Protein backbone atom coordinates (compact mmCIF):
# COMPACT_ATOMS: atom_id res chain seq x y z
CA UNK A 1 0.00 0.00 0.00
CA UNK A 2 1.37 3.46 -0.87
CA UNK A 3 2.22 6.04 1.79
CA UNK A 4 -0.68 8.19 0.58
CA UNK A 5 -3.17 5.34 0.82
CA UNK A 6 -1.91 4.40 4.28
CA UNK A 7 -2.14 8.03 5.46
CA UNK A 8 -5.69 8.52 4.20
CA UNK A 9 -6.89 5.56 6.27
CA UNK A 10 -5.86 7.18 9.57
CA UNK A 11 -8.73 8.77 11.59
CA UNK A 12 -8.39 12.53 11.06
CA UNK A 13 -7.30 12.06 7.45
CA UNK A 14 -10.23 9.72 6.85
CA UNK A 15 -12.77 12.03 8.49
CA UNK A 16 -12.89 10.27 11.83
CA UNK A 17 -13.57 11.91 15.19
CA UNK A 18 -11.07 14.11 16.99
CA UNK A 19 -11.47 16.40 19.96
CA UNK A 20 -12.00 19.96 18.64
CA UNK A 21 -10.37 21.72 21.62
CA UNK A 22 -6.75 21.73 20.47
CA UNK A 23 -4.41 24.76 20.71
CA UNK A 24 -2.48 25.97 17.69
CA UNK A 25 1.21 25.06 17.63
CA UNK A 26 3.59 27.83 18.69
CA UNK A 27 5.45 29.76 16.00
CA UNK A 28 9.11 30.10 16.80
CA UNK A 29 11.53 32.82 15.78
CA UNK A 30 14.33 31.57 13.55
CA UNK A 31 17.72 33.22 13.28
CA UNK A 32 18.75 34.04 9.73
CA UNK A 33 21.92 31.93 10.04
CA UNK A 34 19.92 28.81 10.89
CA UNK A 35 19.06 27.54 7.44
CA UNK A 36 17.63 24.21 6.38
CA UNK A 37 20.13 23.66 3.60
CA UNK A 38 17.25 23.53 1.12
CA UNK A 39 16.15 25.85 -1.65
CA UNK A 40 12.60 27.00 -2.24
CA UNK A 41 12.73 25.07 -5.53
CA UNK A 42 13.45 21.82 -3.66
CA UNK A 43 10.47 22.37 -1.36
CA UNK A 44 8.23 23.15 -4.34
CA UNK A 45 9.08 19.98 -6.31
CA UNK A 46 5.83 18.29 -7.39
CA UNK A 47 3.68 20.97 -5.67
CA UNK A 48 4.70 24.10 -7.60
CA UNK A 49 1.50 24.13 -9.66
CA UNK A 50 -0.68 23.57 -6.60
CA UNK A 51 0.16 26.81 -4.77
CA UNK A 52 -0.04 30.39 -6.01
CA UNK A 53 3.10 31.57 -4.20
CA UNK A 54 3.80 35.28 -3.90
CA UNK A 55 6.23 37.34 -1.88
CA UNK A 56 4.78 38.70 1.31
CA UNK A 57 6.09 40.77 4.16
CA UNK A 58 9.33 39.64 5.71
CA UNK A 59 9.49 37.52 8.85
CA UNK A 60 12.32 38.26 11.28
CA UNK A 61 13.91 40.33 8.48
CA UNK A 62 13.85 37.41 6.03
CA UNK A 63 11.80 37.20 2.84
CA UNK A 64 8.64 35.09 2.94
CA UNK A 65 6.71 33.51 0.10
CA UNK A 66 3.27 32.17 0.76
CA UNK A 67 0.36 30.87 -1.22
CA UNK A 68 -2.91 29.01 -1.07
CA UNK A 69 -4.26 26.24 -3.22
CA UNK A 70 -7.13 27.23 -5.54
CA UNK A 71 -9.71 25.87 -3.09
CA UNK A 72 -8.04 27.74 -0.16
CA UNK A 73 -7.82 24.49 1.84
CA UNK A 74 -4.02 24.48 2.02
CA UNK A 75 -1.50 27.23 2.79
CA UNK A 76 2.27 26.99 2.24
CA UNK A 77 4.79 29.46 3.69
CA UNK A 78 8.49 29.38 2.80
CA UNK A 79 10.73 31.74 4.77
CA UNK A 80 14.29 32.78 3.99
CA UNK A 81 16.52 33.37 1.02
CA UNK A 82 15.07 31.31 -1.89
CA UNK A 83 18.43 29.57 -2.35
CA UNK A 84 18.77 28.59 1.33
CA UNK A 85 15.53 28.76 3.32
CA UNK A 86 15.10 28.86 7.08
CA UNK A 87 11.55 27.59 7.64
CA UNK A 88 8.66 25.84 5.89
CA UNK A 89 5.08 25.69 7.14
CA UNK A 90 2.20 23.88 5.49
CA UNK A 91 -1.31 23.96 6.84
CA UNK A 92 -4.03 21.78 5.34
CA UNK A 93 -7.74 21.47 6.03
CA UNK A 94 -9.29 18.02 5.94
CA UNK A 95 -12.97 18.78 5.33
CA UNK A 96 -15.47 16.14 6.39
CA UNK A 97 -17.54 14.89 3.50
CA UNK A 98 -15.06 15.99 0.83
CA UNK A 99 -13.00 12.88 0.13
CA UNK A 100 -11.32 14.41 -2.93
CA UNK A 101 -10.02 17.40 -0.94
CA UNK A 102 -8.86 15.12 1.88
CA UNK A 103 -6.84 12.95 -0.50
CA UNK A 104 -5.43 15.94 -2.40
CA UNK A 105 -4.37 17.73 0.78
CA UNK A 106 -2.90 14.58 2.30
CA UNK A 107 -0.85 14.15 -0.89
CA UNK A 108 0.34 17.78 -0.62
CA UNK A 109 1.40 17.20 2.98
CA UNK A 110 3.33 14.07 2.07
CA UNK A 111 5.02 15.71 -0.95
CA UNK A 112 6.13 18.80 0.97
CA UNK A 113 7.36 16.64 3.84
CA UNK A 114 9.32 14.35 1.52
CA UNK A 115 10.79 17.39 -0.29
CA UNK A 116 12.15 18.68 3.03
CA UNK A 117 13.63 15.31 3.98
CA UNK A 118 15.95 14.37 1.10
CA UNK A 119 17.99 11.26 1.78
CA UNK A 120 16.11 10.33 4.97
CA UNK A 121 15.36 6.64 4.47
CA UNK A 122 12.91 6.36 7.40
CA UNK A 123 10.93 9.52 6.53
CA UNK A 124 7.85 7.66 5.25
CA UNK A 125 7.66 5.62 8.41
CA UNK A 126 7.99 8.67 10.66
CA UNK A 127 5.34 10.75 8.87
CA UNK A 128 2.82 7.88 8.99
CA UNK A 129 3.49 7.32 12.69
CA UNK A 130 3.22 11.07 13.32
CA UNK A 131 -0.09 11.29 11.49
CA UNK A 132 -1.37 8.36 13.50
CA UNK A 133 -0.19 9.94 16.74
CA UNK A 134 -1.80 13.35 16.21
CA UNK A 135 -5.00 11.87 14.79
CA UNK A 136 -5.67 8.96 17.14
CA UNK A 137 -4.27 9.88 20.53
CA UNK A 138 -6.16 12.73 22.25
CA UNK A 139 -3.25 13.55 24.56
CA UNK A 140 -0.79 14.01 21.69
CA UNK A 141 -1.48 17.22 19.82
CA UNK A 142 1.91 17.25 18.12
CA UNK A 143 4.57 14.86 16.94
CA UNK A 144 8.17 16.00 16.58
CA UNK A 145 11.48 14.63 15.44
CA UNK A 146 14.89 16.09 14.69
CA UNK A 147 16.74 14.67 11.71
CA UNK A 148 19.76 16.10 9.87
CA UNK A 149 19.61 19.47 11.74
CA UNK A 150 15.90 19.88 10.88
CA UNK A 151 13.04 19.80 13.38
CA UNK A 152 9.83 18.38 11.90
CA UNK A 153 6.66 19.19 13.82
CA UNK A 154 3.26 17.84 12.83
CA UNK A 155 0.30 19.26 14.73
CA UNK A 156 -3.44 18.77 14.68
CA UNK A 157 -5.37 22.03 14.17
CA UNK A 158 -8.72 22.93 15.73
CA UNK A 159 -10.20 23.71 12.34
CA UNK A 160 -9.99 20.06 11.34
CA UNK A 161 -6.62 20.04 9.67
CA UNK A 162 -2.95 19.44 10.18
CA UNK A 163 0.10 21.70 10.12
CA UNK A 164 3.65 20.69 9.25
CA UNK A 165 6.51 22.95 10.31
CA UNK A 166 10.14 22.39 9.36
CA UNK A 167 12.71 24.50 11.19
CA UNK A 168 16.45 24.42 11.90
CA UNK A 169 17.56 22.55 15.02
C-alpha positions in Angstrom: 0.0 0.0 0.0 1.4 3.5 -0.9 2.2 6.0 1.8 -0.7 8.2 0.6 -3.2 5.3 0.8 -1.9 4.4 4.3 -2.1 8.0 5.5 -5.7 8.5 4.2 -6.9 5.6 6.3 -5.9 7.2 9.6 -8.7 8.8 11.6 -8.4 12.5 11.1 -7.3 12.1 7.4 -10.2 9.7 6.8 -12.8 12.0 8.5 -12.9 10.3 11.8 -13.6 11.9 15.2 -11.1 14.1 17.0 -11.5 16.4 20.0 -12.0 20.0 18.6 -10.4 21.7 21.6 -6.8 21.7 20.5 -4.4 24.8 20.7 -2.5 26.0 17.7 1.2 25.1 17.6 3.6 27.8 18.7 5.4 29.8 16.0 9.1 30.1 16.8 11.5 32.8 15.8 14.3 31.6 13.5 17.7 33.2 13.3 18.7 34.0 9.7 21.9 31.9 10.0 19.9 28.8 10.9 19.1 27.5 7.4 17.6 24.2 6.4 20.1 23.7 3.6 17.2 23.5 1.1 16.2 25.9 -1.7 12.6 27.0 -2.2 12.7 25.1 -5.5 13.5 21.8 -3.7 10.5 22.4 -1.4 8.2 23.1 -4.3 9.1 20.0 -6.3 5.8 18.3 -7.4 3.7 21.0 -5.7 4.7 24.1 -7.6 1.5 24.1 -9.7 -0.7 23.6 -6.6 0.2 26.8 -4.8 0.0 30.4 -6.0 3.1 31.6 -4.2 3.8 35.3 -3.9 6.2 37.3 -1.9 4.8 38.7 1.3 6.1 40.8 4.2 9.3 39.6 5.7 9.5 37.5 8.9 12.3 38.3 11.3 13.9 40.3 8.5 13.9 37.4 6.0 11.8 37.2 2.8 8.6 35.1 2.9 6.7 33.5 0.1 3.3 32.2 0.8 0.4 30.9 -1.2 -2.9 29.0 -1.1 -4.3 26.2 -3.2 -7.1 27.2 -5.5 -9.7 25.9 -3.1 -8.0 27.7 -0.2 -7.8 24.5 1.8 -4.0 24.5 2.0 -1.5 27.2 2.8 2.3 27.0 2.2 4.8 29.5 3.7 8.5 29.4 2.8 10.7 31.7 4.8 14.3 32.8 4.0 16.5 33.4 1.0 15.1 31.3 -1.9 18.4 29.6 -2.3 18.8 28.6 1.3 15.5 28.8 3.3 15.1 28.9 7.1 11.6 27.6 7.6 8.7 25.8 5.9 5.1 25.7 7.1 2.2 23.9 5.5 -1.3 24.0 6.8 -4.0 21.8 5.3 -7.7 21.5 6.0 -9.3 18.0 5.9 -13.0 18.8 5.3 -15.5 16.1 6.4 -17.5 14.9 3.5 -15.1 16.0 0.8 -13.0 12.9 0.1 -11.3 14.4 -2.9 -10.0 17.4 -0.9 -8.9 15.1 1.9 -6.8 12.9 -0.5 -5.4 15.9 -2.4 -4.4 17.7 0.8 -2.9 14.6 2.3 -0.9 14.1 -0.9 0.3 17.8 -0.6 1.4 17.2 3.0 3.3 14.1 2.1 5.0 15.7 -0.9 6.1 18.8 1.0 7.4 16.6 3.8 9.3 14.3 1.5 10.8 17.4 -0.3 12.2 18.7 3.0 13.6 15.3 4.0 16.0 14.4 1.1 18.0 11.3 1.8 16.1 10.3 5.0 15.4 6.6 4.5 12.9 6.4 7.4 10.9 9.5 6.5 7.9 7.7 5.2 7.7 5.6 8.4 8.0 8.7 10.7 5.3 10.7 8.9 2.8 7.9 9.0 3.5 7.3 12.7 3.2 11.1 13.3 -0.1 11.3 11.5 -1.4 8.4 13.5 -0.2 9.9 16.7 -1.8 13.4 16.2 -5.0 11.9 14.8 -5.7 9.0 17.1 -4.3 9.9 20.5 -6.2 12.7 22.3 -3.3 13.5 24.6 -0.8 14.0 21.7 -1.5 17.2 19.8 1.9 17.2 18.1 4.6 14.9 16.9 8.2 16.0 16.6 11.5 14.6 15.4 14.9 16.1 14.7 16.7 14.7 11.7 19.8 16.1 9.9 19.6 19.5 11.7 15.9 19.9 10.9 13.0 19.8 13.4 9.8 18.4 11.9 6.7 19.2 13.8 3.3 17.8 12.8 0.3 19.3 14.7 -3.4 18.8 14.7 -5.4 22.0 14.2 -8.7 22.9 15.7 -10.2 23.7 12.3 -10.0 20.1 11.3 -6.6 20.0 9.7 -3.0 19.4 10.2 0.1 21.7 10.1 3.7 20.7 9.3 6.5 23.0 10.3 10.1 22.4 9.4 12.7 24.5 11.2 16.5 24.4 11.9 17.6 22.6 15.0 
